[in-house]
Amino acid sequence: MKRALIAMSGGVDSSLAAKLVKDSGFECIGCTMKLYDNEDIGISRSNTCCSLSDVEDARSVADKIGMPYYVFNFKDGFREQIISRFIKAYEAGRTPNPCIDCNRYMKFDKLFERAKALECEYIVTGHYARIEYDGERYLLKKAVDDTKDQSYVLYSMTQEQLKHTMFPLGNMRKSEVRKLAEENSFINADKPDSQDICFVPDGDYAAFLERRTERKYPRGNFVSTNGEILGTHQGIVRYTIGQRKGLGIAFGKPMYVVEIRPFTNEVVLGTNEELFRKSFVVEDFNWIGGKPSLEEIACNVKIRYRQKEQPAKVRPLTDNSVEITFDVPQRAITPGQAAVLYDNDTVLGGGIIEKLL
């Protein structure tokens, strides 16, 4: 009998994924990754951390479907690979997506190592995405439910990882998942989906950074695109490209963050029209099925999780960097975010936006 390690967050998606794989005949082991303590994210030790209730929900489901369940301590790796990267990105004037790093460095790296130690042939998660084999290579594809598709945050997966991963919910809609969970009397059948970054539960990234680093980020100048000083900002970590609200200054017309300059500690403000750009460079690029032989390819590109992908031309620069030019200028292309390439519903690859051209 084949064995699978089920990554269980305590939510309904991973719970139903576990049930589906168990019912298909696999020997299953459930697990939750303990990624941080309360004090790691600035919550009092005396408070009940949300992750504790998540563990109990996951354990309840594992018991109900009859499989062993463990909590793995991955706190050190999470601090190093996720929280530290998050802090460094904001301090460099970027806007990171830590969920991408968590998938890359925790679920499909650290957890893969644990799966091998437990002699599990597969890792199973509740992601909404699909994996197919075309006879030569494994393909990462969008989920059937396009409102829940998570292929964007999985672009860094390798052929070896895709070979040993299952996404049981890829062909299902969220409504079906909740219905089946309710029919099986899962404790989390109606549990709301998580919306915030797990280690910043209140959504205040700047306050988290100050708690974590124990320092105040210096004020600096708001400047216009032609260099005119417009006012004083409260620290570059409080701003992101495209931001309008929370600037703390009234102008005669709407003004937006169009650039962040960490070396001069300046935040550049401009009009909405000045947010639109066409070309940029992407680094740390992963071609899922291998780098194309063509000097330039046409495909669709998504530059943020909730955005619909847009047509563009992509020119490989090196093995792990590309230049992307949209057919039509796009608003608020943001360094630190991911750019992910699609051929219809297949993910070609992705990487981190490095600089605008």
Buried (B, 14 or more C-beta within 10 A) or exposed (E): EEBBBBBBBBBBBBBBBBBBBBEEEBBBBBBBBBBBEBEBBBBEEEEEBBBEEBBEBBBBBBEBBEBEBBBBEBBEBBBEBBBEBBBEBBBBBBBBBBBBBBBBBBBBBBBBEBBEEBEBBBBBBBBBBBBEEEEEEBBBBBBBBEEBBBBBBBBBBEEEBBBBBBBBBBEBBBEBBBBBBEEBEBBBBEBEEBEEBBBBBEEBBBBBBBBBEEEEBEEBBBBBEEEEEBBEBBBBBBBBBBBEEEBEEEEEEEBBBBBBBBEEBBBBBBBBEBBBBBBBBBBEBBBBBEBBEEEEBEBBBBBBBEBEBBEBBBBBEEEBBBBBBBEEBBBBBBBBBBBBBBBEBBBBBBBBBBEBE
